[in-house]
Amino acid sequence: MQTHAETFDQAAEHQAFKQKLRVLVVEDEVLFARAVVKRLSKAGYECEHAETLKDGRAVIKQFSPDIVLLDMRLPDGSGMDLLTELVARGLAVIVMTAFGELSDAVNAMKQGAADYLKKPIDLEELLLAIEKAETSAKLKHHLDYSRQRNVHESQVEGIELLGDSPVMQQVRQQVGRIAGLASLESNVAPTVLINGETGTGKDVAARMLHLSCMSRDKPFVHVDCASLPAELIESELFGHERGAFTSAQSSRCGLIEAAEDGTLFLDEIGELPLTLQAKLLNVLERRMVRRVGSTRERPVAARFIAATNRDLQQMVLEGRFRPDLYYRLNVLNIVMPPLRERGADVVLLARHFASQTEKRYGLPLRQFSPDALELMRGYTWPGNVRELKHQISRAVMLSRGDLINGHDLAIAIEPAMSKVRFDSQAAGITLEEAEKRLIENALSQANHNVSEAARLLGITRMAIRYRMEKHGIKGV
């Protein structure tokens, strides 16, 4: 999940592709091979050339190419013999065949070749094929990394929905039942909508669903709809073809396709623009996706999980969310409770996060002092589990001595919502007007500090921002 510490360094995800990609050309026509090497070197690739199968195998051991251009007719045998070895090593292979040898190309594709080109070969066409193979290689690397990270996180980080409160027991039961439905291989997994305030652990619930069913070893693709730029979100989700728009220099697989037969988690689905909601609905209904600029549809095998901290029903009434998409997403619903409604779970989670931090940084084990426990129990935690985790991690790292005391926690008991001054004698006002006045009074008492006003009201900053926008209240 994005809210807990990553064991792997995310910068390592594309480490293999920071340097120039290496291309090996196995071709006995020396003049043509030299032209290819020259053109690819100019385009930024690192190249080597081999004229025979024997030389090719030797170069592979020393050069470790990412992509291989392989001629099917070589002096010491058929390129098909080397193809199977290269595919087994996970290398992207583009085969080159002479005119009239189409059967060789067909067999090569069946054996796992990434593409084929017929001679005589145009160098620009060859470059496009290389770029396509490069994109596929990067995607494969990303998905392999994603699978490895998911498994590692589930084992080391302990992805689970902790808590003994009745509401959390109910959530775990729901996750278990839904995971059982998703494990039926004969059926398409039902869509799931997870509701809850920011920081309640919606992404943890999504990962648990993924890890609890047969897709646990498949990709888990987390899409934060709120963080994707509006001008790029369509291309990121659905992919695009080369030339679909000005900056589309090559074709690209979208995140929906990248999920393969795993899980696509659409976080903050309420932020998805209306213009794309219809397109997403079409994908969910027909299980087909079409890239931007393409006329070809591709099948979609992924299961869909969506999450939001917004009231989608209210957004439907306000015309900001498509009702048909809402009903399609809301097949199975999980509600993540806010931390303030989970009672003693606050202390249980605090001890869990403290233990995690102590192990991660090799710090001595500490206990919480009575005043720290009282402070945690009395705080409403507007940032929910995410805020608790960050506060506990900070306290563990900065505290001195055998105990974590109240002053080590950067929190204070905030005034309750009832302490916001409000003119209760005003008669005949609507609920909407009362809410507006309450927010205005809280902002006034907080000197127009939105975060402090949210604390006074016992709601999240995003919640008060939403209500301010709804009532036309301007912030500072």
PLY file of the C-alpha trace (Angstrom):
ply
format ascii 1.0
element vertex 476
property float x
property float y
property float z
element edge 475
property int vertex1
property int vertex2
end_header
0.00 0.00 0.00
1.16 3.54 -0.57
0.49 4.53 3.03
2.96 2.14 4.63
6.72 2.08 4.24
7.98 0.33 1.15
10.56 -2.38 1.89
11.82 -2.17 -1.64
13.23 1.12 -2.93
10.78 2.26 -5.61
13.67 3.77 -7.53
14.90 0.25 -8.16
11.77 -0.62 -10.11
13.21 0.56 -13.41
16.89 0.21 -12.58
17.41 -2.23 -15.45
16.18 0.36 -17.93
18.10 3.44 -16.76
21.05 2.60 -18.97
21.05 2.12 -22.74
19.22 -0.96 -23.90
21.47 -3.55 -25.45
20.64 -4.97 -28.87
22.35 -7.98 -30.41
22.15 -8.38 -34.20
22.63 -11.99 -35.33
22.95 -11.63 -39.13
25.41 -13.05 -41.67
24.92 -10.25 -44.23
27.69 -8.01 -42.92
26.86 -4.81 -44.81
23.21 -4.92 -43.73
24.20 -5.72 -40.13
26.62 -2.78 -40.03
23.87 -0.44 -41.30
21.53 -1.71 -38.57
24.14 -1.27 -35.85
24.93 2.24 -37.05
21.25 3.29 -37.10
20.45 1.81 -33.70
23.59 3.30 -32.14
22.50 6.69 -33.43
19.10 6.14 -31.78
20.79 5.54 -28.42
21.04 1.74 -28.25
24.19 -0.21 -27.39
24.77 -2.80 -30.13
26.82 -5.88 -30.89
26.92 -8.06 -34.03
27.33 -11.82 -34.54
27.40 -13.63 -37.89
26.65 -17.20 -36.75
24.69 -19.10 -34.12
27.96 -20.06 -32.40
29.17 -16.46 -32.26
25.71 -15.32 -31.14
25.74 -17.66 -28.14
29.21 -16.46 -27.18
28.27 -12.77 -27.44
25.12 -13.32 -25.37
27.21 -14.59 -22.45
29.43 -11.50 -22.49
27.05 -8.82 -23.73
23.75 -9.79 -21.97
21.43 -8.17 -24.54
17.89 -6.99 -23.81
16.67 -7.41 -27.40
17.92 -9.72 -30.16
17.48 -9.23 -33.92
17.69 -12.75 -35.27
18.01 -13.88 -38.88
16.27 -17.20 -39.60
18.91 -18.43 -42.10
22.46 -18.54 -40.75
25.61 -20.34 -42.00
25.66 -22.88 -39.15
21.94 -23.56 -38.73
18.44 -22.20 -38.32
17.74 -19.19 -36.16
14.82 -21.18 -34.74
17.32 -23.22 -32.71
18.59 -20.09 -30.97
15.12 -18.54 -30.68
13.89 -21.11 -28.18
16.97 -20.52 -26.02
16.50 -16.74 -26.11
12.79 -16.88 -25.27
13.54 -19.23 -22.36
15.96 -16.58 -21.03
13.17 -13.97 -21.16
14.73 -11.94 -24.00
12.70 -10.03 -26.56
13.43 -11.43 -30.03
12.61 -9.89 -33.40
13.10 -12.38 -36.23
14.13 -11.37 -39.76
13.02 -13.53 -42.67
13.59 -13.42 -46.43
10.75 -13.00 -48.88
8.78 -16.22 -49.26
9.68 -17.55 -45.81
6.44 -16.55 -44.10
6.10 -20.00 -42.53
9.33 -19.34 -40.61
7.87 -16.11 -39.25
4.64 -17.83 -38.19
6.56 -20.59 -36.39
8.80 -18.02 -34.72
5.81 -16.09 -33.36
4.34 -19.33 -32.02
7.65 -20.00 -30.24
7.53 -16.63 -28.49
9.16 -14.08 -30.83
8.10 -10.52 -30.08
7.80 -9.53 -33.77
9.02 -10.37 -37.27
10.22 -8.34 -40.25
10.49 -9.35 -43.91
13.59 -8.54 -45.92
14.46 -6.16 -47.44
13.99 -4.27 -44.19
13.48 -0.53 -43.93
15.68 0.78 -41.10
12.96 3.13 -39.80
10.50 0.24 -39.69
13.12 -1.75 -37.82
13.55 1.08 -35.32
9.80 1.11 -34.66
9.85 -2.63 -34.05
12.74 -2.18 -31.60
10.80 0.56 -29.74
7.76 -1.70 -29.54
9.88 -4.56 -28.14
11.47 -2.13 -25.68
8.04 -1.04 -24.42
6.99 -4.67 -23.97
10.23 -5.47 -22.13
9.75 -2.53 -19.76
6.14 -3.54 -19.10
7.18 -7.13 -18.37
9.87 -5.88 -16.00
7.32 -3.63 -14.25
4.81 -6.47 -13.84
7.47 -8.90 -12.60
8.59 -6.28 -10.07
4.97 -5.66 -9.05
4.39 -9.38 -8.44
7.61 -9.69 -6.43
6.82 -6.60 -4.35
3.26 -7.75 -3.60
4.47 -11.13 -2.35
7.29 -9.52 -0.37
4.95 -7.00 1.25
2.42 -9.64 2.18
5.12 -11.70 3.90
7.28 -9.00 5.48
5.00 -6.03 6.00
2.10 -8.21 7.14
-0.75 -6.85 5.05
-3.77 -7.40 7.21
-6.75 -5.56 8.61
-5.82 -5.35 12.29
-8.41 -4.69 14.96
-10.63 -6.46 17.48
-13.53 -4.01 17.28
-16.87 -5.41 16.02
-16.76 -3.15 12.95
-13.35 -4.49 11.90
-14.39 -8.07 12.50
-17.30 -7.43 10.16
-14.98 -5.95 7.52
-12.68 -8.98 7.65
-15.67 -11.29 7.26
-16.80 -9.31 4.20
-13.35 -9.50 2.65
-13.25 -13.24 3.21
-16.66 -13.80 1.61
-15.85 -11.63 -1.41
-12.45 -13.30 -1.85
-14.26 -16.64 -1.93
-16.49 -15.42 -4.76
-13.46 -14.11 -6.68
-11.74 -17.49 -6.42
-14.33 -19.23 -8.58
-12.37 -19.70 -11.81
-15.47 -20.18 -13.96
-16.82 -16.70 -13.19
-15.65 -13.14 -13.80
-14.81 -11.69 -10.38
-17.49 -9.18 -9.27
-16.53 -5.54 -8.96
-16.04 -4.23 -5.44
-16.51 -0.67 -4.14
-14.67 0.27 -0.93
-15.93 3.38 0.89
-14.25 5.20 3.73
-12.57 8.38 4.86
-9.01 9.14 3.84
-6.50 7.03 5.75
-8.89 4.27 6.87
-7.03 1.56 4.93
-9.07 1.16 1.76
-5.96 0.18 -0.17
-5.09 -2.43 2.47
-8.54 -3.98 2.03
-8.02 -4.01 -1.75
-4.65 -5.75 -1.43
-6.13 -8.28 0.99
-8.84 -9.08 -1.54
-6.16 -9.56 -4.19
-3.92 -11.71 -1.99
-6.80 -13.80 -0.67
-7.89 -15.23 -4.01
-6.37 -17.11 -6.94
-4.95 -13.92 -8.48
-2.42 -13.41 -5.66
0.51 -14.23 -7.98
-0.88 -11.99 -10.73
-0.28 -8.22 -11.09
-1.84 -5.77 -8.63
-2.02 -2.39 -10.38
-2.83 0.55 -8.09
-4.21 3.57 -9.96
-4.61 6.79 -7.95
-7.22 8.66 -10.00
-6.70 11.81 -7.92
-2.99 12.10 -8.74
-3.14 11.45 -12.51
-3.01 14.70 -14.55
-6.32 15.37 -16.29
-4.64 15.57 -19.70
-2.91 12.19 -19.25
-5.45 10.09 -17.37
-7.15 8.68 -20.49
-3.83 7.62 -22.02
-2.59 6.19 -18.71
-5.70 4.10 -18.15
-6.55 2.97 -21.67
-3.18 3.24 -23.43
-2.55 4.86 -26.81
-1.23 4.14 -30.27
1.73 5.89 -31.86
0.65 9.25 -33.27
-2.64 9.36 -31.34
-1.57 12.79 -30.05
1.43 15.08 -30.37
3.67 13.48 -27.73
2.70 9.87 -28.55
6.00 8.82 -30.14
5.28 5.11 -29.68
2.40 2.82 -28.79
1.82 2.25 -25.10
-0.13 -0.28 -23.08
-2.56 1.26 -20.58
-2.89 0.34 -16.91
-6.08 -1.63 -17.58
-4.15 -3.90 -19.96
-1.15 -3.95 -17.61
-3.29 -5.59 -14.92
-3.56 -8.64 -17.21
-5.61 -11.26 -15.34
-4.77 -9.77 -11.95
-6.39 -6.86 -10.12
-6.88 -3.23 -11.15
-7.43 -1.02 -8.09
-9.01 2.32 -8.99
-8.31 4.45 -5.92
-10.32 7.68 -5.48
-12.68 6.75 -8.31
-14.77 9.84 -7.48
-12.03 11.99 -9.03
-12.39 10.37 -12.46
-13.63 12.97 -14.99
-17.15 12.54 -16.31
-15.81 12.26 -19.85
-13.95 9.06 -18.94
-16.61 7.53 -16.72
-18.60 6.37 -19.77
-15.49 4.80 -21.27
-14.72 2.95 -18.03
-18.32 1.77 -17.84
-18.00 0.34 -21.35
-14.88 -1.59 -20.27
-16.68 -3.01 -17.24
-19.75 -3.99 -19.24
-18.08 -5.46 -22.32
-14.73 -6.54 -20.83
-12.97 -4.94 -23.82
-10.62 -1.96 -23.98
-9.61 0.22 -26.91
-6.47 2.36 -26.82
-6.59 6.03 -27.72
-6.16 6.33 -31.47
-6.86 2.64 -32.14
-9.70 0.84 -33.90
-8.81 -2.51 -32.35
-10.38 -3.77 -29.12
-8.48 -5.95 -26.67
-10.05 -8.32 -24.12
-9.88 -7.39 -20.43
-9.40 -10.19 -17.92
-8.60 -8.14 -14.80
-10.88 -7.87 -11.80
-11.84 -4.32 -10.74
-11.80 -2.86 -7.24
-12.68 0.82 -6.75
-12.37 2.99 -3.65
-13.51 6.46 -2.70
-13.75 8.81 0.26
-16.57 10.66 -1.45
-20.33 10.18 -1.21
-20.91 8.84 -4.72
-24.68 8.77 -4.24
-24.64 12.49 -3.51
-22.36 13.07 -6.50
-24.86 11.17 -8.67
-27.67 13.48 -7.47
-25.47 16.50 -8.22
-24.66 15.21 -11.72
-20.95 14.78 -10.98
-20.91 10.98 -11.21
-22.68 8.74 -13.70
-25.46 6.73 -12.04
-24.94 3.75 -14.38
-21.23 3.58 -13.46
-22.08 3.89 -9.76
-24.52 0.97 -9.94
-22.00 -1.07 -11.95
-19.23 -0.47 -9.41
-21.38 -0.91 -6.34
-22.04 -4.63 -6.84
-20.29 -5.55 -3.59
-19.60 -2.85 -1.03
-17.12 -2.65 1.85
-17.22 0.30 4.27
-13.97 1.03 6.12
-14.82 2.56 9.52
-13.00 5.70 10.75
-10.51 5.14 13.54
-12.60 7.17 16.02
-15.31 4.45 15.81
-12.96 1.56 16.50
-12.49 1.94 20.26
-9.52 0.05 21.69
-8.17 -0.66 18.21
-6.27 2.65 18.50
-3.94 1.23 21.15
-3.64 -2.13 19.37
-2.63 -0.42 16.12
-0.27 1.98 17.91
1.63 -0.94 19.47
1.75 -2.71 16.11
3.15 0.36 14.30
5.65 0.97 17.13
6.90 -2.61 16.85
7.25 -2.27 13.05
9.28 0.94 13.38
11.51 -0.50 16.10
12.30 -3.57 14.00
12.88 -1.55 10.83
15.40 0.80 12.43
16.88 -1.57 15.02
15.58 0.48 17.97
14.99 -0.86 21.49
11.48 -2.00 22.40
9.46 0.60 24.30
6.07 0.82 25.96
3.58 3.69 25.96
3.19 5.71 29.12
-0.30 6.11 30.68
-0.52 9.73 29.54
0.37 8.71 25.95
-2.36 6.06 25.98
-4.88 8.56 27.34
-3.90 11.08 24.68
-4.34 8.53 21.87
-7.72 7.42 23.21
-8.99 10.99 23.51
-7.92 12.17 20.06
-10.40 11.85 17.17
-7.71 11.01 14.55
-9.09 12.94 11.56
-6.37 11.36 9.40
-7.38 7.91 10.66
-4.94 4.95 10.55
-2.53 6.77 8.23
-2.17 9.65 10.71
-1.77 7.24 13.62
0.98 5.33 11.86
2.95 8.45 10.98
2.59 9.85 14.51
3.69 6.60 16.17
6.65 6.15 13.79
7.78 9.70 14.52
7.42 9.23 18.28
9.37 5.97 18.27
12.25 7.49 16.30
12.48 10.70 18.35
11.67 9.51 21.87
14.34 8.93 24.50
14.22 6.57 27.46
12.24 3.42 28.09
8.77 4.92 27.59
7.01 6.79 24.80
5.38 9.70 26.61
2.53 11.98 25.69
4.87 14.83 24.79
6.53 12.56 22.20
3.24 12.54 20.26
2.64 15.67 18.19
-1.07 15.69 18.96
-3.37 17.46 21.36
-6.92 16.85 22.47
-8.91 19.04 20.09
-12.17 20.73 21.04
-15.17 18.58 20.30
-17.62 19.49 17.61
-20.10 20.61 20.26
-17.66 23.33 21.37
-18.03 25.21 18.10
-20.13 28.27 18.95
-23.41 28.24 17.10
-26.55 30.35 17.30
-29.04 27.66 18.27
-31.88 30.22 18.68
-32.14 30.76 14.95
-35.48 29.23 14.02
-36.77 28.00 10.72
-33.39 27.30 9.12
-32.80 24.25 6.97
-30.26 21.54 7.67
-28.18 22.84 4.75
-28.15 26.34 6.24
-27.27 24.98 9.69
-24.32 23.07 8.23
-23.14 26.19 6.40
-23.31 28.32 9.55
-21.52 25.70 11.61
-18.64 25.59 9.12
-18.47 29.40 8.98
-18.38 29.60 12.78
-15.64 26.96 12.97
-13.56 28.84 10.38
-14.03 32.07 12.32
-12.93 30.46 15.59
-9.91 28.92 13.81
-8.90 32.27 12.26
-9.78 30.77 8.86
-7.28 27.95 9.24
-9.05 25.16 7.34
-7.16 22.32 9.03
-7.90 23.71 12.51
-11.57 24.26 11.60
-11.78 20.63 10.50
-10.33 19.57 13.87
-12.92 21.67 15.71
-15.68 19.96 13.76
-14.19 16.49 14.12
-14.03 15.91 10.37
-11.22 15.55 7.84
-9.67 18.44 5.94
-10.95 16.97 2.67
-14.45 16.70 4.12
-14.55 20.35 5.18
-13.10 21.42 1.81
-15.87 19.51 0.05
-18.56 21.17 2.20
-16.99 24.61 1.76
-17.14 24.15 -2.00
-20.71 22.85 -1.74
-21.88 25.92 0.21
-19.74 28.43 -1.68
-17.61 29.27 1.39
-14.26 30.74 0.39
-11.13 29.67 2.25
-7.94 31.61 2.81
0 1
1 2
2 3
3 4
4 5
5 6
6 7
7 8
8 9
9 10
10 11
11 12
12 13
13 14
14 15
15 16
16 17
17 18
18 19
19 20
20 21
21 22
22 23
23 24
24 25
25 26
26 27
27 28
28 29
29 30
30 31
31 32
32 33
33 34
34 35
35 36
36 37
37 38
38 39
39 40
40 41
41 42
42 43
43 44
44 45
45 46
46 47
47 48
48 49
49 50
50 51
51 52
52 53
53 54
54 55
55 56
56 57
57 58
58 59
59 60
60 61
61 62
62 63
63 64
64 65
65 66
66 67
67 68
68 69
69 70
70 71
71 72
72 73
73 74
74 75
75 76
76 77
77 78
78 79
79 80
80 81
81 82
82 83
83 84
84 85
85 86
86 87
87 88
88 89
89 90
90 91
91 92
92 93
93 94
94 95
95 96
96 97
97 98
98 99
99 100
100 101
101 102
102 103
103 104
104 105
105 106
106 107
107 108
108 109
109 110
110 111
111 112
112 113
113 114
114 115
115 116
116 117
117 118
118 119
119 120
120 121
121 122
122 123
123 124
124 125
125 126
126 127
127 128
128 129
129 130
130 131
131 132
132 133
133 134
134 135
135 136
136 137
137 138
138 139
139 140
140 141
141 142
142 143
143 144
144 145
145 146
146 147
147 148
148 149
149 150
150 151
151 152
152 153
153 154
154 155
155 156
156 157
157 158
158 159
159 160
160 161
161 162
162 163
163 164
164 165
165 166
166 167
167 168
168 169
169 170
170 171
171 172
172 173
173 174
174 175
175 176
176 177
177 178
178 179
179 180
180 181
181 182
182 183
183 184
184 185
185 186
186 187
187 188
188 189
189 190
190 191
191 192
192 193
193 194
194 195
195 196
196 197
197 198
198 199
199 200
200 201
201 202
202 203
203 204
204 205
205 206
206 207
207 208
208 209
209 210
210 211
211 212
212 213
213 214
214 215
215 216
216 217
217 218
218 219
219 220
220 221
221 222
222 223
223 224
224 225
225 226
226 227
227 228
228 229
229 230
230 231
231 232
232 233
233 234
234 235
235 236
236 237
237 238
238 239
239 240
240 241
241 242
242 243
243 244
244 245
245 246
246 247
247 248
248 249
249 250
250 251
251 252
252 253
253 254
254 255
255 256
256 257
257 258
258 259
259 260
260 261
261 262
262 263
263 264
264 265
265 266
266 267
267 268
268 269
269 270
270 271
271 272
272 273
273 274
274 275
275 276
276 277
277 278
278 279
279 280
280 281
281 282
282 283
283 284
284 285
285 286
286 287
287 288
288 289
289 290
290 291
291 292
292 293
293 294
294 295
295 296
296 297
297 298
298 299
299 300
300 301
301 302
302 303
303 304
304 305
305 306
306 307
307 308
308 309
309 310
310 311
311 312
312 313
313 314
314 315
315 316
316 317
317 318
318 319
319 320
320 321
321 322
322 323
323 324
324 325
325 326
326 327
327 328
328 329
329 330
330 331
331 332
332 333
333 334
334 335
335 336
336 337
337 338
338 339
339 340
340 341
341 342
342 343
343 344
344 345
345 346
346 347
347 348
348 349
349 350
350 351
351 352
352 353
353 354
354 355
355 356
356 357
357 358
358 359
359 360
360 361
361 362
362 363
363 364
364 365
365 366
366 367
367 368
368 369
369 370
370 371
371 372
372 373
373 374
374 375
375 376
376 377
377 378
378 379
379 380
380 381
381 382
382 383
383 384
384 385
385 386
386 387
387 388
388 389
389 390
390 391
391 392
392 393
393 394
394 395
395 396
396 397
397 398
398 399
399 400
400 401
401 402
402 403
403 404
404 405
405 406
406 407
407 408
408 409
409 410
410 411
411 412
412 413
413 414
414 415
415 416
416 417
417 418
418 419
419 420
420 421
421 422
422 423
423 424
424 425
425 426
426 427
427 428
428 429
429 430
430 431
431 432
432 433
433 434
434 435
435 436
436 437
437 438
438 439
439 440
440 441
441 442
442 443
443 444
444 445
445 446
446 447
447 448
448 449
449 450
450 451
451 452
452 453
453 454
454 455
455 456
456 457
457 458
458 459
459 460
460 461
461 462
462 463
463 464
464 465
465 466
466 467
467 468
468 469
469 470
470 471
471 472
472 473
473 474
474 475
